[in-house]
Amino acid sequence: MLHPSYTDLLDAINKDVEAGEPPVANSRYSVVMATARRARQLIDGQEAFVESTGKKPLSVAIEELGKGKINVVVDDDSEN
């Protein structure tokens, strides 16, 4: 079982969204993309924001997201 759950991660991502505004992320796909992007950053050498001794980059990224240590920014693809 995944800890934290997808719903917990979605809640963490959207915690700063004001009432009436659209959520930053609203699907599992958004969570997967955010954690994968952060895991790639960790693999490329960026420092982790949580204690990560012996953990895989994806596990660290999920933990960071769940604890609110990273923010998810949605890319605006309207310029294509």
C-alpha positions as CSV (number, residue, x, y, z in Angstrom):
1,M,0.0,0.0,0.0
2,L,1.2,3.5,-0.9
3,H,1.8,5.8,2.1
4,P,0.7,8.5,1.8
5,S,-2.2,7.8,-0.4
6,Y,-3.1,9.6,-3.6
7,T,-5.8,11.5,-1.9
8,D,-3.4,12.6,0.9
9,L,-0.9,13.8,-1.8
10,L,-3.7,15.6,-3.7
11,D,-4.7,17.3,-0.4
12,A,-1.1,18.3,0.2
13,I,-0.7,19.7,-3.3
14,N,-4.0,21.7,-3.1
15,K,-3.7,22.9,0.5
16,D,-3.0,26.5,-0.4
17,V,-5.8,26.8,-3.0
18,E,-8.4,29.4,-2.1
19,A,-12.1,28.4,-2.1
20,G,-13.6,28.8,-5.5
21,E,-10.3,28.6,-7.4
22,P,-9.4,25.5,-9.5
23,P,-7.1,23.0,-7.8
24,V,-3.4,22.9,-8.7
25,A,-3.7,19.1,-9.3
26,N,-6.9,17.1,-9.6
27,S,-5.9,13.7,-10.8
28,R,-3.5,10.8,-10.1
29,Y,-1.7,11.6,-13.3
30,S,-0.8,15.0,-11.8
31,V,0.6,13.4,-8.7
32,V,2.6,10.9,-10.8
33,M,4.0,13.6,-13.0
34,A,5.0,15.8,-10.1
35,T,6.7,13.0,-8.2
36,A,8.5,11.7,-11.3
37,R,9.8,15.2,-12.1
38,R,11.1,15.7,-8.6
39,A,12.7,12.2,-8.6
40,R,14.6,13.2,-11.8
41,Q,15.8,16.3,-10.1
42,L,17.0,14.3,-7.1
43,I,18.8,11.8,-9.5
44,D,20.5,14.8,-11.2
45,G,22.0,15.8,-7.8
46,Q,19.6,18.2,-6.1
47,E,19.5,18.0,-2.4
48,A,16.5,16.4,-0.7
49,F,14.3,18.4,1.6
50,V,13.7,15.4,3.9
51,E,16.0,12.8,5.5
52,S,16.8,10.4,2.7
53,T,19.5,8.0,3.7
54,G,19.1,4.8,1.7
55,K,15.8,5.8,0.1
56,K,15.1,5.7,-3.6
57,P,14.6,9.0,-5.4
58,L,10.9,8.3,-6.0
59,S,10.3,7.5,-2.4
60,V,12.0,10.7,-1.3
61,A,9.9,12.7,-3.8
62,I,6.7,11.2,-2.5
63,E,7.7,12.0,1.1
64,E,8.6,15.6,0.2
65,L,5.3,16.1,-1.6
66,G,3.3,14.5,1.3
67,K,5.0,16.7,3.8
68,G,4.5,19.9,1.8
69,K,8.2,20.5,1.3
70,I,7.8,21.0,-2.5
71,N,5.2,22.9,-4.5
72,V,3.6,21.7,-7.7
73,V,3.6,24.2,-10.6
74,V,1.4,23.5,-13.6
75,D,3.1,24.2,-16.9
76,D,1.2,26.5,-19.2
77,D,1.3,24.9,-22.7
78,S,-1.0,27.5,-24.3
79,E,2.0,29.1,-26.1
80,N,2.4,26.1,-28.5
